[in-house]
Amino acid sequence: MEEPTEYDPRDYPPVAVTVDVVIATLRGGRVHVLLVERGEQPFRGAWALPGGFVQPDEDADAAARRELVEETGIGLATPVHLEQLRTYSAPQRDPRMRVVSVVYVALAPDLPDPVAGSDAVAARWWAVDDVTDGEIDLAFDHAQILSDAVERIRSRLEYTTLATSFLPRVFTLGELRAVYAAVWGEALDLQNFRRKVLAVPGFVEPVDEVRVGVPGPRAQLYRAGGAAEIVPPFRRPSRIVRGEGSER
């Protein structure tokens, strides 16, 4: 690309680019999200989503993965589903300057207690319901971001096989159903759920393994299959009642 012959950066308004990450996991049968307590202004002492500025030598994807490591202690080797949610660019969303944030959603199973990074006072898991019900006030526009991310996850479970990202390598259909129940906040009939899942080619695949040390009858174990989409999609029970979708 040809370099401009006449260019002065001061002729243009300063704009910074950041990334924020909504990382979710299941703990105790509830969806939890990772938050960090800010150690610097603005909003020092407030809880926020992990994130930071995109460095000159990296793109937004690399910045999101770096921030996960720096602010939470979650290693790069941990299997994490990472996808872009959307870009937030309201002019006054950051009191320091014009900041555009590229937001990501990350999902992973059995994540450990986090370790706060150098620019955070603390990091901990919060039940999503406790945060969205107003128990704490989040910094910046992170309350809106979290609300958008939760709805993205809920809707994605209707038409993709993303629910398996919350589970270990092998799992039972009962454990898969528990993911849907936790994310949607609604009870699901096990037999009806089993019928639906097994009717989707490539959603799950049976494995010939036995869990050691688990009492009771042996449950069939499965792993995630190769399918990415659910056709026709599942529907949340509450949406079926409202007439927004039909039962498969």
C-alpha positions, 0 to 999 in steps of 0.5 A, a space after each residue: 500500500 502506498 504511504 500518504 505523502 501528506 498526513 498529520 495524525 493531529 488532523 483527526 480526532 483521537 480514538 482508542 480501541 479496546 476489547 471486553 470479554 464476557 466469559 461464562 461457565 457453569 458452577 453449581 448448576 448456575 451460569 456464572 460470569 467472570 468479573 474483575 475489580 478495577 484497580 485504576 481510574 476510571 471506576 476504580 473499585 467497581 466490577 467490570 468485564 475483563 478487557 483492555 486496549 488493543 496494542 499496536 502489534 495485535 488484532 482484536 482476537 489476539 487482544 481478547 485472548 491476551 486479556 483473558 490470560 493477563 486479568 484472570 490467569 486462565 491459560 491459553 491451553 484451556 479450551 475456550 469457545 470465543 466468538 465476537 458479540 458486537 462493537 460498542 461505540 457510543 461517544 460517551 461510554 468511556 470518560 477518558 476519551 472516545 473508546 470503541 470496544 470490540 466485545 467477545 463471548 467466551 464459553 468453557 467448562 469447569 473453569 477454576 477460580 481466577 487470579 487477578 492480573 496486574 491492573 485488577 484488584 480482584 477477580 471472581 465468578 458472579 452468578 449471572 442472575 445476581 449481576 443482571 438483577 442489580 446486585 452490583 453496578 458494573 463499570 462503563 456500559 458493561 451492564 448492557 454488554 452483559 445483558 446482550 451477551 446473555 441473550 446471545 448465548 440463550 438464542 445460540 442454544 436454540 439453533 446451534 450445538 454451542 451448549 456442548 462448550 459448557 461441558 467436558 469432553 464426555 457427558 451425559 444427556 442429563 448433563 447437556 439438559 442441565 446446560 439448557 436449563 441453566 442458560 434458559 432458566 427453564 425446566 426441560 423434560 428429560 425424555 422429550 429433550 433426549 428425543 430432540 437431541 438424538 434426532 439432530 444428526 451430528 449433535 452428539 456421538 455416543 462413546 464407549 466409556 465408563 465413568 469410574 467411581 460414579 455410583 448408580 446405574 451406568 449412564 450412556 456417555 456422549 461427546 460433541 459431534 461434528 454438527 454446528 447447527 440445529 435444524 429445525 431449531 430448539 425453542 425455549 419453552 417460554 417462547 413456545 407458550 408465547 407463540 414465537 416458535 413451534 415444538 420440534 
